[in-house]
Amino acid sequence: MTVLTIGRLLLAAGTPHGSNQPTGFVGSLLHFHGPAAYGLVGFLAFAEAALLLGFFIPGETAVVIGGVLASLHQVNLGLMILIVVACAITGDSVGYELGKKVGPWILGHRPMKGNPGVAKTTALLARYGGPAVLLGRFIAFARAVIPGIAGMSGVRYRTFLFYNATGGVLWGVGYTLLGYVVGKSFEAILKQVGSWSAIAIVSVVVVAFGAHLLYKRRKDRPAHPTLVSAADDET
């Protein structure tokens, strides 16, 4: 997850219904609640590997926003976690089967054809085997392609499922809770910033008013006669 994504999520958590709400993918997701939110976040978590949608929309962004929605009471946190975990595990299993059956064909077409990330992911799987499936869950590009490459490489499904499920639970719970904490923390920060802003505004007004009075008083004060003017009067 990039710093930009975190920043957009913080802004999203702070202005879910305001006029400054983010636009685009993040802003659109914030309009959802209830079954629609569960369905969309779950679909994106599923489709990242099953449909290679992760090339265009990182599933982790959708999952984090699912947690933000829970912090805003638009969905239930526990149910969102269950849906994310189930969809993530199922999506990778579908990706495994697709790689097993039509993997070479997929590699011969965009966006897989000539993509340097494919070679790196293949090398990661060849070096670490099953644990690479777990590790790849937390790497954006690898998360989308490693299930298919595992299917092509002949990794036993039982081995794949173990690491897939383990990674799915850790990833789903972790990123959903991250979004929930981001939402709750930003709400508290906004309250504090609101109080500090009020104090700052009052302080600025008081200082400005005092400076104005001091300037006016000095301007209206009569000038003291100088020694030169006194000598001229005696003459």
PADOTI-303158 format. One record per residue (C-alpha): residue in one letter; chain; x, z, y; residue number from 1. Coordinates in steps of 0.2 Angstrom, whole numbers, plus 5000, padded with zeros to 4 digits. Last residue first. Example, Ala and Ser with C-alpha at 12.3 -4.5 7.8 and 13.67 -1.06 7.14 Angstrom:
// residues 2
<rec><residuo>S</residuo><cadena>A</cadena><px>5068</px><pz>5036</pz><py>4995</py><num>2</num></rec>
<rec><residuo>A</residuo><cadena>A</cadena><px>5062</px><pz>5039</pz><py>4978</py><num>1</num></rec>
// end
This chain:
// residues 235
<rec><residuo>T</residuo><cadena>A</cadena><px>5069</px><pz>5112</pz><py>5416</py><num>235</num></rec>
<rec><residuo>E</residuo><cadena>A</cadena><px>5061</px><pz>5127</pz><py>5406</py><num>234</num></rec>
<rec><residuo>D</residuo><cadena>A</cadena><px>5049</px><pz>5114</pz><py>5397</py><num>233</num></rec>
<rec><residuo>D</residuo><cadena>A</cadena><px>5064</px><pz>5103</pz><py>5392</py><num>232</num></rec>
<rec><residuo>A</residuo><cadena>A</cadena><px>5073</px><pz>5117</pz><py>5384</py><num>231</num></rec>
<rec><residuo>A</residuo><cadena>A</cadena><px>5058</px><pz>5121</pz><py>5374</py><num>230</num></rec>
<rec><residuo>S</residuo><cadena>A</cadena><px>5057</px><pz>5103</pz><py>5368</py><num>229</num></rec>
<rec><residuo>V</residuo><cadena>A</cadena><px>5075</px><pz>5103</pz><py>5362</py><num>228</num></rec>
<rec><residuo>L</residuo><cadena>A</cadena><px>5073</px><pz>5120</pz><py>5353</py><num>227</num></rec>
<rec><residuo>T</residuo><cadena>A</cadena><px>5059</px><pz>5113</pz><py>5343</py><num>226</num></rec>
<rec><residuo>P</residuo><cadena>A</cadena><px>5040</px><pz>5117</pz><py>5344</py><num>225</num></rec>
<rec><residuo>H</residuo><cadena>A</cadena><px>5032</px><pz>5120</pz><py>5327</py><num>224</num></rec>
<rec><residuo>A</residuo><cadena>A</cadena><px>5020</px><pz>5106</pz><py>5321</py><num>223</num></rec>
<rec><residuo>P</residuo><cadena>A</cadena><px>5002</px><pz>5110</pz><py>5319</py><num>222</num></rec>
<rec><residuo>R</residuo><cadena>A</cadena><px>4996</px><pz>5111</pz><py>5300</py><num>221</num></rec>
<rec><residuo>D</residuo><cadena>A</cadena><px>4983</px><pz>5098</pz><py>5296</py><num>220</num></rec>
<rec><residuo>K</residuo><cadena>A</cadena><px>4994</px><pz>5087</pz><py>5285</py><num>219</num></rec>
<rec><residuo>R</residuo><cadena>A</cadena><px>5001</px><pz>5102</pz><py>5276</py><num>218</num></rec>
<rec><residuo>R</residuo><cadena>A</cadena><px>4983</px><pz>5108</pz><py>5272</py><num>217</num></rec>
<rec><residuo>K</residuo><cadena>A</cadena><px>4978</px><pz>5090</pz><py>5266</py><num>216</num></rec>
<rec><residuo>Y</residuo><cadena>A</cadena><px>4993</px><pz>5089</pz><py>5255</py><num>215</num></rec>
<rec><residuo>L</residuo><cadena>A</cadena><px>4990</px><pz>5106</pz><py>5247</py><num>214</num></rec>
<rec><residuo>L</residuo><cadena>A</cadena><px>4971</px><pz>5102</pz><py>5245</py><num>213</num></rec>
<rec><residuo>H</residuo><cadena>A</cadena><px>4975</px><pz>5085</pz><py>5236</py><num>212</num></rec>
<rec><residuo>A</residuo><cadena>A</cadena><px>4988</px><pz>5093</pz><py>5225</py><num>211</num></rec>
<rec><residuo>G</residuo><cadena>A</cadena><px>4975</px><pz>5107</pz><py>5220</py><num>210</num></rec>
<rec><residuo>F</residuo><cadena>A</cadena><px>4962</px><pz>5093</pz><py>5216</py><num>209</num></rec>
<rec><residuo>A</residuo><cadena>A</cadena><px>4975</px><pz>5083</pz><py>5205</py><num>208</num></rec>
<rec><residuo>V</residuo><cadena>A</cadena><px>4980</px><pz>5099</pz><py>5196</py><num>207</num></rec>
<rec><residuo>V</residuo><cadena>A</cadena><px>4962</px><pz>5104</pz><py>5192</py><num>206</num></rec>
<rec><residuo>V</residuo><cadena>A</cadena><px>4957</px><pz>5086</pz><py>5187</py><num>205</num></rec>
<rec><residuo>V</residuo><cadena>A</cadena><px>4972</px><pz>5084</pz><py>5175</py><num>204</num></rec>
<rec><residuo>S</residuo><cadena>A</cadena><px>4969</px><pz>5101</pz><py>5167</py><num>203</num></rec>
<rec><residuo>V</residuo><cadena>A</cadena><px>4951</px><pz>5097</pz><py>5164</py><num>202</num></rec>
<rec><residuo>I</residuo><cadena>A</cadena><px>4956</px><pz>5080</pz><py>5156</py><num>201</num></rec>
<rec><residuo>A</residuo><cadena>A</cadena><px>4969</px><pz>5089</pz><py>5145</py><num>200</num></rec>
<rec><residuo>I</residuo><cadena>A</cadena><px>4957</px><pz>5102</pz><py>5139</py><num>199</num></rec>
<rec><residuo>A</residuo><cadena>A</cadena><px>4944</px><pz>5089</pz><py>5135</py><num>198</num></rec>
<rec><residuo>S</residuo><cadena>A</cadena><px>4957</px><pz>5078</pz><py>5126</py><num>197</num></rec>
<rec><residuo>W</residuo><cadena>A</cadena><px>4964</px><pz>5093</pz><py>5116</py><num>196</num></rec>
<rec><residuo>S</residuo><cadena>A</cadena><px>4946</px><pz>5097</pz><py>5110</py><num>195</num></rec>
<rec><residuo>G</residuo><cadena>A</cadena><px>4943</px><pz>5079</pz><py>5105</py><num>194</num></rec>
<rec><residuo>V</residuo><cadena>A</cadena><px>4960</px><pz>5078</pz><py>5097</py><num>193</num></rec>
<rec><residuo>Q</residuo><cadena>A</cadena><px>4955</px><pz>5093</pz><py>5086</py><num>192</num></rec>
<rec><residuo>K</residuo><cadena>A</cadena><px>4939</px><pz>5085</pz><py>5081</py><num>191</num></rec>
<rec><residuo>L</residuo><cadena>A</cadena><px>4947</px><pz>5068</pz><py>5077</py><num>190</num></rec>
<rec><residuo>I</residuo><cadena>A</cadena><px>4960</px><pz>5077</pz><py>5067</py><num>189</num></rec>
<rec><residuo>A</residuo><cadena>A</cadena><px>4947</px><pz>5085</pz><py>5056</py><num>188</num></rec>
<rec><residuo>E</residuo><cadena>A</cadena><px>4938</px><pz>5068</pz><py>5053</py><num>187</num></rec>
<rec><residuo>F</residuo><cadena>A</cadena><px>4955</px><pz>5060</pz><py>5050</py><num>186</num></rec>
<rec><residuo>S</residuo><cadena>A</cadena><px>4959</px><pz>5073</pz><py>5036</py><num>185</num></rec>
<rec><residuo>K</residuo><cadena>A</cadena><px>4942</px><pz>5071</pz><py>5028</py><num>184</num></rec>
<rec><residuo>G</residuo><cadena>A</cadena><px>4944</px><pz>5052</pz><py>5027</py><num>183</num></rec>
<rec><residuo>V</residuo><cadena>A</cadena><px>4962</px><pz>5052</pz><py>5022</py><num>182</num></rec>
<rec><residuo>V</residuo><cadena>A</cadena><px>4958</px><pz>5065</pz><py>5009</py><num>181</num></rec>
<rec><residuo>Y</residuo><cadena>A</cadena><px>4944</px><pz>5054</pz><py>5001</py><num>180</num></rec>
<rec><residuo>G</residuo><cadena>A</cadena><px>4955</px><pz>5039</pz><py>5002</py><num>179</num></rec>
<rec><residuo>L</residuo><cadena>A</cadena><px>4969</px><pz>5047</pz><py>4993</py><num>178</num></rec>
<rec><residuo>L</residuo><cadena>A</cadena><px>4957</px><pz>5054</pz><py>4980</py><num>177</num></rec>
<rec><residuo>T</residuo><cadena>A</cadena><px>4951</px><pz>5037</pz><py>4976</py><num>176</num></rec>
<rec><residuo>Y</residuo><cadena>A</cadena><px>4970</px><pz>5032</pz><py>4975</py><num>175</num></rec>
<rec><residuo>G</residuo><cadena>A</cadena><px>4975</px><pz>5045</pz><py>4963</py><num>174</num></rec>
<rec><residuo>V</residuo><cadena>A</cadena><px>4959</px><pz>5045</pz><py>4952</py><num>173</num></rec>
<rec><residuo>G</residuo><cadena>A</cadena><px>4960</px><pz>5027</pz><py>4949</py><num>172</num></rec>
<rec><residuo>W</residuo><cadena>A</cadena><px>4979</px><pz>5025</pz><py>4947</py><num>171</num></rec>
<rec><residuo>L</residuo><cadena>A</cadena><px>4981</px><pz>5040</pz><py>4936</py><num>170</num></rec>
<rec><residuo>V</residuo><cadena>A</cadena><px>4966</px><pz>5035</pz><py>4925</py><num>169</num></rec>
<rec><residuo>G</residuo><cadena>A</cadena><px>4970</px><pz>5017</pz><py>4924</py><num>168</num></rec>
<rec><residuo>G</residuo><cadena>A</cadena><px>4989</px><pz>5020</pz><py>4921</py><num>167</num></rec>
<rec><residuo>T</residuo><cadena>A</cadena><px>4984</px><pz>5031</pz><py>4905</py><num>166</num></rec>
<rec><residuo>A</residuo><cadena>A</cadena><px>4971</px><pz>5018</pz><py>4900</py><num>165</num></rec>
<rec><residuo>N</residuo><cadena>A</cadena><px>4983</px><pz>5003</pz><py>4902</py><num>164</num></rec>
<rec><residuo>Y</residuo><cadena>A</cadena><px>4997</px><pz>5013</pz><py>4893</py><num>163</num></rec>
<rec><residuo>F</residuo><cadena>A</cadena><px>4986</px><pz>5017</pz><py>4878</py><num>162</num></rec>
<rec><residuo>L</residuo><cadena>A</cadena><px>4977</px><pz>5000</pz><py>4878</py><num>161</num></rec>
<rec><residuo>F</residuo><cadena>A</cadena><px>4994</px><pz>4990</pz><py>4878</py><num>160</num></rec>
<rec><residuo>T</residuo><cadena>A</cadena><px>5000</px><pz>4999</pz><py>4863</py><num>159</num></rec>
<rec><residuo>R</residuo><cadena>A</cadena><px>4984</px><pz>4997</pz><py>4853</py><num>158</num></rec>
<rec><residuo>Y</residuo><cadena>A</cadena><px>4984</px><pz>4979</pz><py>4860</py><num>157</num></rec>
<rec><residuo>R</residuo><cadena>A</cadena><px>5001</px><pz>4975</pz><py>4852</py><num>156</num></rec>
<rec><residuo>V</residuo><cadena>A</cadena><px>5012</px><pz>4966</pz><py>4864</py><num>155</num></rec>
<rec><residuo>G</residuo><cadena>A</cadena><px>5013</px><pz>4948</pz><py>4859</py><num>154</num></rec>
<rec><residuo>S</residuo><cadena>A</cadena><px>5021</px><pz>4941</pz><py>4875</py><num>153</num></rec>
<rec><residuo>M</residuo><cadena>A</cadena><px>5005</px><pz>4931</pz><py>4880</py><num>152</num></rec>
<rec><residuo>G</residuo><cadena>A</cadena><px>4994</px><pz>4947</pz><py>4880</py><num>151</num></rec>
<rec><residuo>A</residuo><cadena>A</cadena><px>5007</px><pz>4957</pz><py>4890</py><num>150</num></rec>
<rec><residuo>I</residuo><cadena>A</cadena><px>5009</px><pz>4942</pz><py>4902</py><num>149</num></rec>
<rec><residuo>G</residuo><cadena>A</cadena><px>4990</px><pz>4943</pz><py>4905</py><num>148</num></rec>
<rec><residuo>P</residuo><cadena>A</cadena><px>4990</px><pz>4962</pz><py>4908</py><num>147</num></rec>
<rec><residuo>I</residuo><cadena>A</cadena><px>5006</px><pz>4961</pz><py>4919</py><num>146</num></rec>
<rec><residuo>V</residuo><cadena>A</cadena><px>4998</px><pz>4949</pz><py>4931</py><num>145</num></rec>
<rec><residuo>A</residuo><cadena>A</cadena><px>4987</px><pz>4958</pz><py>4944</py><num>144</num></rec>
<rec><residuo>R</residuo><cadena>A</cadena><px>4996</px><pz>4975</pz><py>4943</py><num>143</num></rec>
<rec><residuo>A</residuo><cadena>A</cadena><px>5013</px><pz>4966</pz><py>4944</py><num>142</num></rec>
<rec><residuo>F</residuo><cadena>A</cadena><px>5009</px><pz>4959</pz><py>4961</py><num>141</num></rec>
<rec><residuo>A</residuo><cadena>A</cadena><px>5004</px><pz>4976</pz><py>4968</py><num>140</num></rec>
<rec><residuo>I</residuo><cadena>A</cadena><px>5015</px><pz>4988</pz><py>4959</py><num>139</num></rec>
<rec><residuo>F</residuo><cadena>A</cadena><px>5007</px><pz>5004</pz><py>4954</py><num>138</num></rec>
<rec><residuo>R</residuo><cadena>A</cadena><px>4999</px><pz>4998</pz><py>4938</py><num>137</num></rec>
<rec><residuo>G</residuo><cadena>A</cadena><px>5015</px><pz>4989</pz><py>4934</py><num>136</num></rec>
<rec><residuo>L</residuo><cadena>A</cadena><px>5023</px><pz>5006</pz><py>4929</py><num>135</num></rec>
<rec><residuo>L</residuo><cadena>A</cadena><px>5009</px><pz>5009</pz><py>4916</py><num>134</num></rec>
<rec><residuo>V</residuo><cadena>A</cadena><px>5010</px><pz>4992</pz><py>4909</py><num>133</num></rec>
<rec><residuo>A</residuo><cadena>A</cadena><px>5029</px><pz>4993</pz><py>4910</py><num>132</num></rec>
<rec><residuo>P</residuo><cadena>A</cadena><px>5028</px><pz>5008</pz><py>4898</py><num>131</num></rec>
<rec><residuo>G</residuo><cadena>A</cadena><px>5022</px><pz>4996</pz><py>4884</py><num>130</num></rec>
<rec><residuo>G</residuo><cadena>A</cadena><px>5039</px><pz>4986</pz><py>4884</py><num>129</num></rec>
<rec><residuo>Y</residuo><cadena>A</cadena><px>5052</px><pz>4992</pz><py>4896</py><num>128</num></rec>
<rec><residuo>R</residuo><cadena>A</cadena><px>5064</px><pz>4978</pz><py>4897</py><num>127</num></rec>
<rec><residuo>A</residuo><cadena>A</cadena><px>5053</px><pz>4964</pz><py>4891</py><num>126</num></rec>
<rec><residuo>L</residuo><cadena>A</cadena><px>5039</px><pz>4970</pz><py>4902</py><num>125</num></rec>
<rec><residuo>L</residuo><cadena>A</cadena><px>5050</px><pz>4971</pz><py>4918</py><num>124</num></rec>
<rec><residuo>A</residuo><cadena>A</cadena><px>5058</px><pz>4954</pz><py>4914</py><num>123</num></rec>
<rec><residuo>T</residuo><cadena>A</cadena><px>5040</px><pz>4946</pz><py>4913</py><num>122</num></rec>
<rec><residuo>T</residuo><cadena>A</cadena><px>5036</px><pz>4955</pz><py>4930</py><num>121</num></rec>
<rec><residuo>K</residuo><cadena>A</cadena><px>5051</px><pz>4948</pz><py>4938</py><num>120</num></rec>
<rec><residuo>A</residuo><cadena>A</cadena><px>5048</px><pz>4930</pz><py>4931</py><num>119</num></rec>
<rec><residuo>V</residuo><cadena>A</cadena><px>5030</px><pz>4931</pz><py>4937</py><num>118</num></rec>
<rec><residuo>G</residuo><cadena>A</cadena><px>5035</px><pz>4937</pz><py>4954</py><num>117</num></rec>
<rec><residuo>P</residuo><cadena>A</cadena><px>5045</px><pz>4921</pz><py>4957</py><num>116</num></rec>
<rec><residuo>N</residuo><cadena>A</cadena><px>5029</px><pz>4911</pz><py>4958</py><num>115</num></rec>
<rec><residuo>G</residuo><cadena>A</cadena><px>5032</px><pz>4893</pz><py>4952</py><num>114</num></rec>
<rec><residuo>K</residuo><cadena>A</cadena><px>5015</px><pz>4891</pz><py>4944</py><num>113</num></rec>
<rec><residuo>M</residuo><cadena>A</cadena><px>5005</px><pz>4908</pz><py>4945</py><num>112</num></rec>
<rec><residuo>P</residuo><cadena>A</cadena><px>4994</px><pz>4904</pz><py>4961</py><num>111</num></rec>
<rec><residuo>R</residuo><cadena>A</cadena><px>4992</px><pz>4890</pz><py>4955</py><num>110</num></rec>
<rec><residuo>H</residuo><cadena>A</cadena><px>4993</px><pz>4882</pz><py>4938</py><num>109</num></rec>
<rec><residuo>G</residuo><cadena>A</cadena><px>5005</px><pz>4881</pz><py>4924</py><num>108</num></rec>
<rec><residuo>L</residuo><cadena>A</cadena><px>5005</px><pz>4900</pz><py>4921</py><num>107</num></rec>
<rec><residuo>I</residuo><cadena>A</cadena><px>4986</px><pz>4899</pz><py>4918</py><num>106</num></rec>
<rec><residuo>W</residuo><cadena>A</cadena><px>4988</px><pz>4886</pz><py>4905</py><num>105</num></rec>
<rec><residuo>P</residuo><cadena>A</cadena><px>5002</px><pz>4896</pz><py>4896</py><num>104</num></rec>
<rec><residuo>G</residuo><cadena>A</cadena><px>4991</px><pz>4912</pz><py>4896</py><num>103</num></rec>
<rec><residuo>V</residuo><cadena>A</cadena><px>4975</px><pz>4904</pz><py>4889</py><num>102</num></rec>
<rec><residuo>K</residuo><cadena>A</cadena><px>4971</px><pz>4915</pz><py>4874</py><num>101</num></rec>
<rec><residuo>K</residuo><cadena>A</cadena><px>4983</px><pz>4930</pz><py>4875</py><num>100</num></rec>
<rec><residuo>G</residuo><cadena>A</cadena><px>4984</px><pz>4930</pz><py>4894</py><num>99</num></rec>
<rec><residuo>L</residuo><cadena>A</cadena><px>4965</px><pz>4929</pz><py>4894</py><num>98</num></rec>
<rec><residuo>E</residuo><cadena>A</cadena><px>4964</px><pz>4944</pz><py>4882</py><num>97</num></rec>
<rec><residuo>Y</residuo><cadena>A</cadena><px>4976</px><pz>4954</pz><py>4892</py><num>96</num></rec>
<rec><residuo>G</residuo><cadena>A</cadena><px>4967</px><pz>4951</pz><py>4908</py><num>95</num></rec>
<rec><residuo>V</residuo><cadena>A</cadena><px>4950</px><pz>4956</pz><py>4900</py><num>94</num></rec>
<rec><residuo>S</residuo><cadena>A</cadena><px>4959</px><pz>4973</pz><py>4895</py><num>93</num></rec>
<rec><residuo>D</residuo><cadena>A</cadena><px>4966</px><pz>4974</pz><py>4913</py><num>92</num></rec>
<rec><residuo>G</residuo><cadena>A</cadena><px>4948</px><pz>4973</pz><py>4919</py><num>91</num></rec>
<rec><residuo>T</residuo><cadena>A</cadena><px>4941</px><pz>4985</pz><py>4907</py><num>90</num></rec>
<rec><residuo>I</residuo><cadena>A</cadena><px>4954</px><pz>4999</pz><py>4912</py><num>89</num></rec>
<rec><residuo>A</residuo><cadena>A</cadena><px>4951</px><pz>4996</pz><py>4930</py><num>88</num></rec>
<rec><residuo>C</residuo><cadena>A</cadena><px>4933</px><pz>4995</pz><py>4929</py><num>87</num></rec>
<rec><residuo>A</residuo><cadena>A</cadena><px>4932</px><pz>5012</pz><py>4919</py><num>86</num></rec>
<rec><residuo>V</residuo><cadena>A</cadena><px>4944</px><pz>5020</pz><py>4931</py><num>85</num></rec>
<rec><residuo>V</residuo><cadena>A</cadena><px>4935</px><pz>5014</pz><py>4947</py><num>84</num></rec>
<rec><residuo>I</residuo><cadena>A</cadena><px>4917</px><pz>5018</pz><py>4940</py><num>83</num></rec>
<rec><residuo>L</residuo><cadena>A</cadena><px>4923</px><pz>5036</pz><py>4935</py><num>82</num></rec>
<rec><residuo>I</residuo><cadena>A</cadena><px>4931</px><pz>5039</pz><py>4952</py><num>81</num></rec>
<rec><residuo>M</residuo><cadena>A</cadena><px>4916</px><pz>5033</pz><py>4961</py><num>80</num></rec>
<rec><residuo>L</residuo><cadena>A</cadena><px>4905</px><pz>5044</pz><py>4951</py><num>79</num></rec>
<rec><residuo>G</residuo><cadena>A</cadena><px>4915</px><pz>5060</pz><py>4955</py><num>78</num></rec>
<rec><residuo>L</residuo><cadena>A</cadena><px>4916</px><pz>5056</pz><py>4974</py><num>77</num></rec>
<rec><residuo>N</residuo><cadena>A</cadena><px>4898</px><pz>5052</pz><py>4976</py><num>76</num></rec>
<rec><residuo>V</residuo><cadena>A</cadena><px>4894</px><pz>5038</pz><py>4989</py><num>75</num></rec>
<rec><residuo>Q</residuo><cadena>A</cadena><px>4890</px><pz>5037</pz><py>5007</py><num>74</num></rec>
<rec><residuo>H</residuo><cadena>A</cadena><px>4895</px><pz>5055</pz><py>5011</py><num>73</num></rec>
<rec><residuo>L</residuo><cadena>A</cadena><px>4908</px><pz>5050</pz><py>5023</py><num>72</num></rec>
<rec><residuo>S</residuo><cadena>A</cadena><px>4922</px><pz>5057</pz><py>5012</py><num>71</num></rec>
<rec><residuo>A</residuo><cadena>A</cadena><px>4915</px><pz>5047</pz><py>4998</py><num>70</num></rec>
<rec><residuo>L</residuo><cadena>A</cadena><px>4916</px><pz>5031</pz><py>5008</py><num>69</num></rec>
<rec><residuo>V</residuo><cadena>A</cadena><px>4934</px><pz>5035</pz><py>5011</py><num>68</num></rec>
<rec><residuo>G</residuo><cadena>A</cadena><px>4937</px><pz>5037</pz><py>4993</py><num>67</num></rec>
<rec><residuo>G</residuo><cadena>A</cadena><px>4929</px><pz>5020</pz><py>4990</py><num>66</num></rec>
<rec><residuo>I</residuo><cadena>A</cadena><px>4941</px><pz>5014</pz><py>5004</py><num>65</num></rec>
<rec><residuo>V</residuo><cadena>A</cadena><px>4955</px><pz>5019</pz><py>4993</py><num>64</num></rec>
<rec><residuo>V</residuo><cadena>A</cadena><px>4948</px><pz>5009</pz><py>4979</py><num>63</num></rec>
<rec><residuo>A</residuo><cadena>A</cadena><px>4946</px><pz>4994</pz><py>4989</py><num>62</num></rec>
<rec><residuo>T</residuo><cadena>A</cadena><px>4964</px><pz>4995</pz><py>4995</py><num>61</num></rec>
<rec><residuo>E</residuo><cadena>A</cadena><px>4970</px><pz>4998</pz><py>4978</py><num>60</num></rec>
<rec><residuo>G</residuo><cadena>A</cadena><px>4962</px><pz>4982</pz><py>4972</py><num>59</num></rec>
<rec><residuo>P</residuo><cadena>A</cadena><px>4973</px><pz>4971</pz><py>4983</py><num>58</num></rec>
<rec><residuo>I</residuo><cadena>A</cadena><px>4963</px><pz>4957</pz><py>4989</py><num>57</num></rec>
<rec><residuo>F</residuo><cadena>A</cadena><px>4970</px><pz>4939</pz><py>4988</py><num>56</num></rec>
<rec><residuo>F</residuo><cadena>A</cadena><px>4983</px><pz>4939</pz><py>4974</py><num>55</num></rec>
<rec><residuo>G</residuo><cadena>A</cadena><px>4973</px><pz>4954</pz><py>4966</py><num>54</num></rec>
<rec><residuo>L</residuo><cadena>A</cadena><px>4959</px><pz>4942</pz><py>4962</py><num>53</num></rec>
<rec><residuo>L</residuo><cadena>A</cadena><px>4968</px><pz>4937</pz><py>4946</py><num>52</num></rec>
<rec><residuo>L</residuo><cadena>A</cadena><px>4951</px><pz>4936</pz><py>4938</py><num>51</num></rec>
<rec><residuo>A</residuo><cadena>A</cadena><px>4953</px><pz>4950</pz><py>4925</py><num>50</num></rec>
<rec><residuo>A</residuo><cadena>A</cadena><px>4968</px><pz>4958</pz><py>4934</py><num>49</num></rec>
<rec><residuo>E</residuo><cadena>A</cadena><px>4961</px><pz>4961</pz><py>4951</py><num>48</num></rec>
<rec><residuo>A</residuo><cadena>A</cadena><px>4943</px><pz>4958</pz><py>4945</py><num>47</num></rec>
<rec><residuo>F</residuo><cadena>A</cadena><px>4940</px><pz>4975</pz><py>4938</py><num>46</num></rec>
<rec><residuo>A</residuo><cadena>A</cadena><px>4945</px><pz>4985</pz><py>4953</py><num>45</num></rec>
<rec><residuo>L</residuo><cadena>A</cadena><px>4936</px><pz>4973</pz><py>4965</py><num>44</num></rec>
<rec><residuo>F</residuo><cadena>A</cadena><px>4921</px><pz>4974</pz><py>4954</py><num>43</num></rec>
<rec><residuo>G</residuo><cadena>A</cadena><px>4921</px><pz>4993</pz><py>4954</py><num>42</num></rec>
<rec><residuo>V</residuo><cadena>A</cadena><px>4923</px><pz>4993</pz><py>4973</py><num>41</num></rec>
<rec><residuo>L</residuo><cadena>A</cadena><px>4908</px><pz>4981</pz><py>4975</py><num>40</num></rec>
<rec><residuo>G</residuo><cadena>A</cadena><px>4897</px><pz>4989</pz><py>4963</py><num>39</num></rec>
<rec><residuo>Y</residuo><cadena>A</cadena><px>4899</px><pz>5007</pz><py>4968</py><num>38</num></rec>
<rec><residuo>A</residuo><cadena>A</cadena><px>4897</px><pz>5002</pz><py>4986</py><num>37</num></rec>
<rec><residuo>A</residuo><cadena>A</cadena><px>4881</px><pz>4992</pz><py>4983</py><num>36</num></rec>
<rec><residuo>P</residuo><cadena>A</cadena><px>4874</px><pz>5006</pz><py>4972</py><num>35</num></rec>
<rec><residuo>G</residuo><cadena>A</cadena><px>4876</px><pz>5019</pz><py>4986</py><num>34</num></rec>
<rec><residuo>H</residuo><cadena>A</cadena><px>4884</px><pz>5014</pz><py>5002</py><num>33</num></rec>
<rec><residuo>F</residuo><cadena>A</cadena><px>4891</px><pz>4998</pz><py>5010</py><num>32</num></rec>
<rec><residuo>H</residuo><cadena>A</cadena><px>4894</px><pz>4995</pz><py>5028</py><num>31</num></rec>
<rec><residuo>L</residuo><cadena>A</cadena><px>4912</px><pz>5002</pz><py>5027</py><num>30</num></rec>
<rec><residuo>L</residuo><cadena>A</cadena><px>4917</px><pz>4988</pz><py>5015</py><num>29</num></rec>
<rec><residuo>S</residuo><cadena>A</cadena><px>4915</px><pz>4975</pz><py>5029</py><num>28</num></rec>
<rec><residuo>G</residuo><cadena>A</cadena><px>4926</px><pz>4985</pz><py>5041</py><num>27</num></rec>
<rec><residuo>V</residuo><cadena>A</cadena><px>4940</px><pz>4985</pz><py>5028</py><num>26</num></rec>
<rec><residuo>F</residuo><cadena>A</cadena><px>4938</px><pz>4966</pz><py>5024</py><num>25</num></rec>
<rec><residuo>G</residuo><cadena>A</cadena><px>4937</px><pz>4960</pz><py>5041</py><num>24</num></rec>
<rec><residuo>T</residuo><cadena>A</cadena><px>4932</px><pz>4970</pz><py>5057</py><num>23</num></rec>
<rec><residuo>P</residuo><cadena>A</cadena><px>4937</px><pz>4988</pz><py>5061</py><num>22</num></rec>
<rec><residuo>Q</residuo><cadena>A</cadena><px>4924</px><pz>4999</pz><py>5069</py><num>21</num></rec>
<rec><residuo>N</residuo><cadena>A</cadena><px>4927</px><pz>5000</pz><py>5088</py><num>20</num></rec>
<rec><residuo>S</residuo><cadena>A</cadena><px>4908</px><pz>5001</pz><py>5092</py><num>19</num></rec>
<rec><residuo>G</residuo><cadena>A</cadena><px>4906</px><pz>5016</pz><py>5081</py><num>18</num></rec>
<rec><residuo>H</residuo><cadena>A</cadena><px>4898</px><pz>5018</pz><py>5064</py><num>17</num></rec>
<rec><residuo>P</residuo><cadena>A</cadena><px>4913</px><pz>5022</pz><py>5053</py><num>16</num></rec>
<rec><residuo>T</residuo><cadena>A</cadena><px>4925</px><pz>5025</pz><py>5067</py><num>15</num></rec>
<rec><residuo>G</residuo><cadena>A</cadena><px>4938</px><pz>5038</pz><py>5061</py><num>14</num></rec>
<rec><residuo>A</residuo><cadena>A</cadena><px>4938</px><pz>5033</pz><py>5043</py><num>13</num></rec>
<rec><residuo>A</residuo><cadena>A</cadena><px>4940</px><pz>5015</pz><py>5048</py><num>12</num></rec>
<rec><residuo>L</residuo><cadena>A</cadena><px>4954</px><pz>5019</pz><py>5060</py><num>11</num></rec>
<rec><residuo>L</residuo><cadena>A</cadena><px>4963</px><pz>5029</pz><py>5046</py><num>10</num></rec>
<rec><residuo>L</residuo><cadena>A</cadena><px>4960</px><pz>5015</pz><py>5034</py><num>9</num></rec>
<rec><residuo>R</residuo><cadena>A</cadena><px>4967</px><pz>5002</pz><py>5046</py><num>8</num></rec>
<rec><residuo>G</residuo><cadena>A</cadena><px>4983</px><pz>5013</pz><py>5048</py><num>7</num></rec>
<rec><residuo>I</residuo><cadena>A</cadena><px>4985</px><pz>5015</pz><py>5029</py><num>6</num></rec>
<rec><residuo>T</residuo><cadena>A</cadena><px>4983</px><pz>4996</pz><py>5027</py><num>5</num></rec>
<rec><residuo>L</residuo><cadena>A</cadena><px>4996</px><pz>4993</pz><py>5041</py><num>4</num></rec>
<rec><residuo>V</residuo><cadena>A</cadena><px>5008</px><pz>5005</pz><py>5033</py><num>3</num></rec>
<rec><residuo>T</residuo><cadena>A</cadena><px>5007</px><pz>4995</pz><py>5017</py><num>2</num></rec>
<rec><residuo>M</residuo><cadena>A</cadena><px>5000</px><pz>5000</pz><py>5000</py><num>1</num></rec>
// end
